[in-house]
Amino acid sequence: MGNEGNTPVAVGEHSVHAVLDLPSRRLKAQKIVDVLGLSSGPTRMRVLEVGCGSGGIANYLGTLEGSPFEVDAVDVEDNRLIHAGYRFTQVSSVALPFADASFDVVISNHVIEHVGDTYAQVHHLREIRRVLRRGGAGYLAVPNRWQLIEPHFRLPFLSWLPERWRTPYLRAARRGELYDCRPVTRGELEALFGHGGLVHENACVHALRSMMAIEGRRWSMQRWLLGLVPDRVLWSLRSACPTHVYRFWRDEFADAQGGADLPPSPSSRQSVVERSNE
């Protein structure tokens, strides 16, 4: 697990892709608060960050002056640079060591592409659903498979290739020995939400506007140019957005049925691709 693309560090057969830049994590945390509207939420919220990387987002949320957040964080590797303001638990899989309906907010920021195959991605979402309270909300971001430059290894068209060709390309370019990421298309991600028992809302335009406002001067030219583009035009291009950003909630209909209406977990990536094309 980890956050968005950074120079990978080998750990056994896999790589750790956690972003270890704390200032960028604070900006990311501010965007998450804005996208989820957490500043107007209840006076006290229990928050879980899945795949906390450096710990920057969890630390920001837990140490805000008068913070309404009680924060837990998990990751499969301990790459934290900052430890204050939250509780950390190291995990060995997508299974979460928390009781059902424990959290008001769950954050999965550039994690789902690292958890494994499609079955593991669905399991990741179902675990999030399990620990999310009714009425709670979640934030999920994941790289778009159709990014021209793959963000983890910085190679053009890497994630465009069929999966069996990605590792050979990576090795030929001398960027690594194993391509262990699975970026998704918008259709694939929305199908995964369905398998996970979560309802979702695409928040890419909101997230873009929010980050431009938060980062201020760095975005001055882009903000001026994008400010001329109506939201409806940006929305029409959401499938090409470099990063998919979504808000999500428990599926209330599934809750009413005791989860009985959840589709079976897919046994292969192909089943999700087929569902996304329905």
Residue pairs with C-beta under 8 A, 6 or more apart in sequence:
1 50
1 51
1 53
1 74
1 75
1 76
1 77
1 111
1 114
1 115
2 16
2 17
2 18
2 19
2 51
2 53
2 75
2 79
2 110
2 111
2 114
3 17
3 18
3 19
3 25
3 28
3 51
3 53
3 54
3 57
3 109
3 110
3 111
4 17
4 19
4 109
4 110
4 141
4 143
4 151
4 243
5 17
5 19
5 110
5 143
5 150
5 151
5 152
5 154
6 17
6 18
6 19
6 20
6 21
6 152
8 15
8 16
8 17
8 152
8 153
8 176
9 15
9 16
10 16
10 176
10 177
11 77
13 177
13 178
13 180
14 178
14 180
15 152
15 176
15 178
15 180
16 77
16 79
17 110
17 114
17 152
17 181
18 51
18 53
18 54
18 75
18 77
18 79
19 25
19 53
19 54
19 56
20 53
20 54
20 79
20 81
21 54
21 56
22 54
22 56
22 81
22 82
24 56
25 53
25 54
25 55
25 56
25 57
25 59
25 60
26 56
26 57
26 60
27 211
27 214
27 215
28 56
28 57
28 109
29 56
29 57
29 60
29 61
30 60
30 214
31 207
31 210
31 211
31 214
32 38
32 57
32 107
32 109
32 139
33 39
33 61
34 206
34 210
34 214
35 139
35 203
35 206
35 207
35 210
35 245
35 247
36 105
36 137
36 139
36 247
38 45
38 68
38 69
38 105
41 68
41 104
42 68
42 104
43 68
44 68
44 70
45 68
45 69
45 70
45 104
45 105
46 69
46 70
46 71
46 72
46 102
46 103
46 104
46 105
47 58
47 61
47 69
47 70
47 71
47 72
47 103
47 104
47 105
47 106
47 107
48 71
48 72
48 73
48 74
48 96
48 98
48 102
48 103
48 105
48 106
48 107
48 131
49 57
49 58
49 61
49 71
49 72
49 73
49 74
49 86
49 106
49 107
49 109
50 73
50 74
50 75
50 96
50 106
50 107
50 108
50 111
50 124
50 128
51 74
51 75
51 76
51 108
51 109
51 110
51 111
51 114
52 58
52 73
52 74
52 75
52 80
52 86
52 88
53 75
53 79
53 80
54 79
54 80
54 81
54 82
55 73
55 80
55 81
55 82
55 83
55 86
55 88
56 81
56 82
57 107
57 109
58 71
58 72
58 73
58 85
58 86
58 88
59 82
59 83
59 84
59 85
59 86
60 85
61 67
61 69
61 71
61 85
61 86
62 69
62 70
62 71
62 84
62 85
62 86
63 84
63 85
67 85
69 105
71 85
71 86
71 87
72 86
72 87
72 88
72 89
72 98
72 103
73 86
73 87
73 88
73 89
74 88
74 89
74 90
74 91
74 96
74 97
75 88
75 90
75 91
76 90
76 91
76 92
76 93
77 90
78 88
78 90
80 88
89 97
91 97
94 115
94 116
94 120
94 123
94 124
94 127
95 123
95 127
96 127
96 128
96 130
96 131
98 131
99 131
100 130
100 131
101 130
101 131
101 132
101 133
101 134
102 131
102 133
103 131
103 132
103 133
103 136
104 133
104 135
104 136
104 137
105 136
105 137
105 138
105 139
106 128
106 131
106 132
106 136
106 138
106 139
107 138
107 139
107 140
108 124
108 128
108 138
108 139
108 140
108 141
109 139
109 140
109 141
110 141
110 142
110 143
110 243
111 124
111 142
112 121
112 124
112 125
112 140
112 142
112 184
112 192
113 142
113 143
113 181
113 182
113 183
113 184
114 180
114 181
114 182
115 121
115 123
115 124
116 182
117 182
117 268
117 269
118 182
118 192
118 266
118 268
118 269
118 271
118 272
119 265
119 266
119 267
121 182
121 184
121 192
122 192
122 195
122 196
122 265
122 266
123 265
124 196
125 192
125 193
125 195
125 196
125 197
125 198
126 195
126 196
126 197
126 262
126 265
128 138
128 196
128 198
129 196
129 197
129 198
129 250
129 251
132 138
132 249
132 250
133 250
134 250
134 252
134 255
136 249
136 250
137 247
137 248
137 249
138 198
138 247
138 248
138 249
139 245
139 246
139 247
139 248
140 244
140 245
140 246
140 248
141 207
141 243
141 244
141 245
141 246
142 183
142 184
142 189
142 243
142 244
143 150
143 151
143 152
143 159
143 181
143 183
143 242
143 243
143 244
144 183
144 184
144 185
144 186
144 239
144 240
144 241
144 242
144 243
144 244
145 159
145 160
145 183
145 184
145 185
145 188
146 159
146 160
146 185
146 239
146 240
147 159
147 183
147 242
148 156
148 157
149 155
149 156
150 156
150 157
150 158
150 159
150 181
150 183
151 242
152 181
153 170
153 173
153 175
153 176
153 179
154 175
155 169
155 170
155 173
155 175
158 166
158 169
158 170
158 179
159 166
159 181
159 183
161 169
163 182
163 269
166 179
167 177
167 178
167 179
169 179
170 176
170 177
170 178
170 179
171 177
182 269
184 192
184 244
185 239
185 276
186 202
186 238
186 239
186 244
187 239
187 273
187 276
187 277
188 269
188 272
188 273
188 276
189 244
189 246
190 200
190 276
191 272
191 273
191 275
191 276
192 272
193 199
193 200
193 246
193 248
194 263
194 275
195 262
195 263
195 265
195 266
195 272
195 275
197 250
197 251
197 254
197 259
197 262
198 248
198 249
198 250
198 251
199 248
199 249
199 250
199 251
199 252
200 246
200 247
200 248
200 249
201 246
201 247
201 248
202 238
202 244
202 245
202 246
203 245
203 246
203 247
204 234
204 235
204 238
204 241
204 243
204 244
204 245
205 231
205 234
205 235
205 238
206 245
207 243
207 245
208 226
208 234
208 241
209 231
211 219
212 219
212 222
212 223
212 226
213 223
226 234
253 261
254 260
254 261
254 262
263 275
266 272
266 275
